[in-house]
């Protein structure tokens, strides 16, 4: 039974967005919100799934203990290079990683919706600037504990290669950017191949 990490699991439904049947998974969910984790445990505790309150940049989990990691709508809010290093660390050799990212156009849309409120607009400017740093340098900055950014293929490819990922591929759907990668190439056939949006509004896998 493969052990899968749901990073930023929310209320425990993130795995559905992969379009996968998770009955044969031993899933561990991580989130920073205890109230969401309680709901996730109420939903899925009977399956034997477990939930941990932690940040993606500092996972209290053993090294090389997961066959796969998924992160839906959560990685953009983390310090991406630090989170990628932790994801790589907890993945077993050949383990797969899939994530949903935010493109600059998504963040620009958020800025337009925030206008003319000053504080939200300034924060969206920070997110856009952090996205530029990620694009050109493969890194982000943190201000006041916030490291949110938008992502491009070029920036993410640089950051992920530095973290040790291979077989990095991207798929675009509306304003979302999906990335798929492997800790190494030995078990590439085990990774879900992202195809597009399913009827429930999530992203389906092959």
The 8 nearest C-alpha neighbors of each residue, nearest first, counted from 0:
[[1, 24, 23, 25, 2, 22, 3, 66],
 [2, 0, 24, 66, 25, 3, 23, 65],
 [1, 3, 25, 65, 66, 26, 24, 0],
 [4, 2, 26, 67, 65, 68, 66, 25],
 [5, 3, 68, 27, 28, 26, 6, 67],
 [6, 4, 28, 69, 8, 68, 70, 27],
 [7, 5, 70, 29, 8, 4, 69, 28],
 [8, 6, 30, 73, 29, 9, 70, 5],
 [7, 9, 5, 28, 11, 6, 30, 13],
 [10, 8, 35, 11, 7, 30, 36, 39],
 [11, 9, 39, 35, 38, 36, 12, 8],
 [10, 12, 39, 8, 9, 13, 42, 43],
 [11, 13, 14, 15, 10, 8, 9, 16],
 [14, 12, 15, 16, 8, 11, 71, 5],
 [13, 15, 16, 12, 17, 19, 5, 21],
 [16, 14, 17, 13, 18, 12, 19, 201],
 [17, 15, 201, 202, 18, 14, 13, 203],
 [18, 16, 203, 19, 15, 202, 204, 14],
 [17, 19, 203, 16, 15, 204, 202, 20],
 [20, 18, 17, 21, 15, 204, 14, 203],
 [19, 21, 22, 18, 23, 15, 24, 14],
 [22, 20, 24, 23, 19, 14, 15, 25],
 [21, 23, 24, 20, 46, 25, 19, 0],
 [22, 24, 21, 0, 25, 1, 20, 2],
 [25, 23, 21, 1, 22, 26, 0, 2],
 [24, 26, 2, 1, 3, 48, 0, 27],
 [25, 27, 3, 48, 24, 2, 4, 28],
 [26, 28, 4, 49, 50, 48, 5, 3],
 [27, 29, 50, 5, 8, 4, 6, 51],
 [30, 28, 51, 6, 7, 8, 52, 50],
 [29, 31, 7, 52, 32, 8, 53, 9],
 [30, 32, 52, 53, 54, 33, 29, 7],
 [33, 31, 35, 34, 30, 36, 52, 9],
 [34, 32, 36, 35, 37, 52, 31, 30],
 [35, 33, 37, 36, 32, 38, 10, 39],
 [36, 34, 10, 38, 9, 37, 33, 32],
 [35, 37, 39, 33, 38, 34, 10, 40],
 [38, 36, 40, 34, 35, 39, 41, 33],
 [37, 39, 41, 35, 36, 10, 40, 42],
 [40, 38, 11, 10, 36, 42, 37, 41],
 [39, 41, 44, 37, 43, 42, 38, 36],
 [40, 42, 38, 39, 44, 43, 37, 45],
 [43, 41, 39, 40, 44, 38, 11, 45],
 [42, 44, 40, 45, 46, 41, 39, 48],
 [43, 45, 40, 46, 47, 48, 41, 42],
 [44, 46, 47, 43, 48, 42, 41, 40],
 [47, 45, 44, 48, 43, 22, 25, 42],
 [46, 48, 44, 45, 49, 43, 25, 26],
 [49, 47, 26, 44, 46, 27, 43, 25],
 [50, 48, 27, 28, 47, 44, 26, 51],
 [49, 51, 28, 27, 29, 36, 40, 52],
 [52, 50, 29, 53, 28, 30, 49, 27],
 [51, 53, 31, 30, 29, 33, 32, 50],
 [54, 52, 31, 30, 51, 29, 58, 55],
 [53, 55, 56, 57, 31, 58, 30, 52],
 [56, 54, 82, 57, 58, 53, 6, 77],
 [55, 57, 82, 81, 54, 85, 58, 78],
 [58, 56, 55, 54, 59, 85, 53, 82],
 [57, 59, 60, 55, 53, 54, 56, 85],
 [60, 58, 57, 61, 53, 51, 54, 52],
 [61, 59, 58, 62, 89, 64, 57, 63],
 [62, 60, 64, 89, 63, 59, 88, 58],
 [61, 63, 89, 88, 64, 60, 90, 91],
 [64, 62, 91, 89, 90, 65, 88, 61],
 [63, 65, 62, 89, 91, 61, 90, 66],
 [66, 64, 90, 2, 67, 3, 91, 63],
 [67, 65, 94, 2, 91, 1, 3, 90],
 [66, 68, 95, 3, 94, 65, 96, 4],
 [67, 69, 4, 96, 3, 5, 95, 97],
 [70, 68, 97, 5, 98, 96, 6, 4],
 [71, 69, 98, 6, 73, 5, 7, 74],
 [70, 72, 99, 98, 73, 13, 69, 7],
 [73, 71, 99, 74, 100, 70, 75, 98],
 [72, 74, 7, 71, 75, 76, 70, 77],
 [73, 75, 77, 76, 72, 70, 79, 100],
 [76, 74, 77, 73, 148, 147, 100, 149],
 [75, 77, 147, 74, 73, 146, 148, 78],
 [78, 76, 74, 79, 75, 146, 147, 82],
 [79, 77, 146, 81, 80, 82, 139, 56],
 [78, 80, 82, 77, 81, 83, 74, 139],
 [81, 79, 83, 82, 78, 158, 84, 138],
 [82, 80, 84, 56, 83, 79, 78, 85],
 [81, 83, 56, 79, 85, 55, 84, 80],
 [84, 82, 86, 80, 85, 81, 79, 87],
 [83, 85, 87, 81, 162, 82, 86, 88],
 [86, 84, 88, 82, 83, 87, 56, 89],
 [87, 85, 83, 88, 89, 84, 82, 90],
 [86, 88, 84, 90, 85, 89, 83, 182],
 [87, 89, 85, 86, 62, 90, 63, 84],
 [90, 88, 62, 63, 86, 64, 87, 65],
 [91, 89, 63, 65, 87, 94, 88, 64],
 [90, 92, 63, 94, 65, 64, 66, 93],
 [93, 91, 94, 182, 183, 90, 63, 185],
 [92, 94, 186, 183, 185, 182, 184, 181],
 [93, 95, 66, 67, 91, 90, 182, 92],
 [96, 94, 181, 67, 190, 180, 68, 182],
 [95, 97, 68, 180, 67, 69, 179, 181],
 [98, 96, 179, 69, 178, 70, 68, 180],
 [99, 97, 70, 71, 178, 69, 177, 100],
 [98, 100, 177, 71, 72, 176, 70, 178],
 [101, 99, 176, 175, 177, 75, 150, 98],
 [100, 102, 149, 175, 150, 105, 176, 75],
 [101, 103, 150, 105, 104, 149, 175, 151],
 [102, 104, 106, 149, 105, 107, 150, 101],
 [105, 103, 107, 102, 106, 108, 174, 101],
 [106, 104, 108, 102, 103, 107, 174, 101],
 [107, 105, 109, 103, 108, 104, 110, 149],
 [108, 106, 104, 110, 109, 105, 103, 111],
 [107, 109, 105, 111, 106, 110, 104, 112],
 [110, 108, 106, 112, 107, 111, 113, 105],
 [111, 109, 107, 113, 108, 112, 123, 120],
 [110, 112, 108, 114, 113, 109, 107, 120],
 [111, 113, 109, 110, 114, 108, 115, 107],
 [112, 114, 110, 111, 120, 119, 116, 115],
 [115, 113, 116, 111, 112, 120, 110, 117],
 [114, 116, 117, 113, 120, 111, 112, 119],
 [117, 115, 114, 113, 119, 118, 120, 121],
 [116, 118, 120, 119, 115, 121, 114, 113],
 [117, 119, 121, 120, 116, 122, 113, 123],
 [120, 118, 122, 121, 117, 113, 116, 123],
 [121, 119, 123, 117, 122, 118, 113, 110],
 [122, 120, 124, 118, 123, 119, 117, 125],
 [121, 123, 125, 119, 124, 120, 118, 126],
 [124, 122, 126, 120, 125, 121, 110, 127],
 [123, 125, 121, 127, 122, 126, 128, 120],
 [124, 126, 122, 128, 123, 127, 129, 121],
 [127, 125, 148, 123, 129, 124, 128, 147],
 [128, 126, 130, 124, 129, 125, 123, 149],
 [129, 127, 131, 125, 130, 126, 124, 132],
 [130, 128, 132, 126, 148, 131, 127, 139],
 [129, 131, 149, 148, 127, 133, 128, 132],
 [130, 132, 134, 128, 129, 133, 135, 127],
 [133, 131, 129, 135, 130, 134, 136, 139],
 [132, 134, 137, 138, 130, 154, 136, 131],
 [154, 135, 133, 131, 132, 137, 153, 136],
 [134, 136, 132, 133, 137, 131, 154, 153],
 [137, 135, 133, 138, 132, 134, 154, 157],
 [138, 136, 133, 158, 154, 157, 134, 135],
 [137, 139, 133, 136, 132, 80, 158, 140],
 [140, 138, 133, 129, 132, 78, 146, 141],
 [141, 139, 146, 129, 142, 138, 78, 132],
 [140, 142, 146, 145, 144, 143, 139, 78],
 [143, 141, 145, 144, 146, 140, 125, 147],
 [142, 144, 145, 141, 146, 140, 147, 122],
 [143, 145, 142, 141, 146, 78, 147, 140],
 [146, 144, 141, 142, 143, 147, 77, 76],
 [147, 145, 141, 78, 77, 140, 148, 76],
 [148, 146, 76, 126, 75, 77, 145, 78],
 [149, 147, 126, 130, 129, 75, 127, 146],
 [148, 150, 130, 101, 102, 103, 127, 126],
 [149, 151, 102, 101, 130, 100, 148, 155],
 [152, 150, 154, 153, 134, 155, 102, 149],
 [151, 153, 155, 154, 156, 150, 169, 134],
 [154, 152, 156, 151, 155, 134, 157, 135],
 [134, 155, 153, 137, 133, 157, 151, 156],
 [154, 156, 158, 152, 157, 153, 159, 151],
 [155, 157, 159, 153, 154, 158, 152, 160],
 [156, 158, 137, 154, 160, 155, 159, 161],
 [159, 157, 137, 155, 161, 156, 160, 80],
 [160, 158, 162, 156, 161, 164, 157, 155],
 [159, 161, 163, 164, 162, 157, 158, 156],
 [162, 160, 158, 159, 163, 157, 164, 80],
 [161, 163, 159, 84, 160, 164, 83, 158],
 [164, 162, 160, 161, 159, 182, 165, 87],
 [165, 163, 182, 160, 159, 181, 162, 180],
 [164, 166, 181, 167, 183, 180, 182, 160],
 [167, 165, 180, 181, 168, 184, 164, 183],
 [168, 166, 180, 165, 179, 156, 178, 169],
 [169, 167, 179, 178, 166, 180, 170, 177],
 [170, 168, 178, 177, 179, 171, 176, 167],
 [169, 171, 177, 176, 178, 172, 168, 193],
 [172, 170, 176, 175, 177, 173, 169, 174],
 [171, 173, 175, 174, 176, 195, 170, 196],
 [172, 174, 175, 171, 176, 105, 196, 102],
 [175, 173, 105, 172, 102, 104, 176, 101],
 [176, 174, 172, 101, 173, 100, 171, 102],
 [175, 177, 171, 100, 99, 170, 101, 102],
 [178, 176, 99, 170, 169, 98, 100, 171],
 [177, 179, 169, 98, 97, 168, 170, 99],
 [178, 180, 97, 168, 167, 96, 169, 98],
 [181, 179, 167, 166, 96, 95, 165, 164],
 [182, 180, 95, 183, 165, 164, 94, 166],
 [181, 183, 164, 93, 94, 92, 165, 95],
 [182, 184, 93, 181, 165, 185, 92, 164],
 [185, 183, 187, 186, 93, 181, 165, 166],
 [184, 186, 93, 183, 187, 92, 188, 181],
 [187, 185, 93, 188, 184, 189, 94, 183],
 [186, 188, 189, 184, 190, 185, 181, 93],
 [189, 187, 186, 190, 191, 185, 192, 184],
 [190, 188, 187, 186, 191, 95, 94, 93],
 [189, 191, 95, 188, 187, 192, 96, 181],
 [192, 190, 204, 193, 205, 189, 95, 188],
 [193, 191, 205, 204, 190, 194, 179, 203],
 [192, 194, 204, 191, 203, 195, 205, 202],
 [193, 195, 204, 203, 192, 205, 202, 196],
 [196, 194, 202, 203, 193, 197, 172, 204],
 [195, 197, 202, 201, 203, 200, 198, 172],
 [196, 198, 203, 201, 199, 202, 200, 195],
 [197, 199, 200, 196, 201, 202, 203, 18],
 [200, 198, 197, 201, 196, 16, 202, 15],
 [199, 201, 198, 197, 196, 202, 16, 203],
 [202, 200, 16, 197, 196, 199, 203, 17],
 [203, 201, 196, 16, 195, 17, 197, 18],
 [202, 204, 18, 17, 197, 195, 196, 194],
 [205, 203, 193, 192, 194, 191, 17, 18],
 [204, 192, 191, 193, 194, 203, 18, 19]]
